[in-house]
């Protein structure tokens, strides 16, 4: 019988990571979840702890990875470990930056030793304040490298550089997914992004806050669709030459979002 793959998910107790864990386990994979619970939550994975193909390691990927990982055969490494909402990543900008850079380097080294395929969860924020809509993967962005958001944006840009340098040096099979706005089960009410803000205010019966004229546009992708994209990207065995945008290609205004 063919052995099912084992996947390591850094940031596996977060919003996207826990949904990815669900999908991989449902597909028969074994899952090793690594998280430090800075923004991930134990309630996101409590239902998985009874699953024999699921294991959890509490660790911070900035530090040396636990020795126990070296004894596990791992086929895929997903790096989803980084605070992704402005209130969270701006609360400790140094840790945010180091998670993207040092954490990615540590996981790349681990993947190289394990001969595992590696995927970095990057972000549409690497495009900065884009002057082009929609953004294709060939767009280099319009960025502020020293602003208050730079710890996240520039950290992810640096992480992408590391990943592709590993790939060019033939040190491993690598992928980069640039994730756009995502919503769905287990998103945090306090993440400071528009969908969670609108839903939280609506459930509380409060007036919906709209900044500016409400004509600014965003695209919103359901987390289940995003997870399917991450798995397909990791499964793909063909030639792989650059980052891949993952998100909903259809944009709507903030006014349209609120009306829905």
Helices and strands as residue ranges (DSSP letters): E 6-10, H 15-26, E 30-35, G 42-44, G 46-48, E 54-58, G 67-71, E 76-79, H 86-89, H 93-98, I 99-103, H 104-114, E 117-123, G 124-127, H 150-168, E 174-179, E 182-183, H 194-203, E 217-219, E 221-222, H 223-235, E 244-246, E 251-253, H 254-259
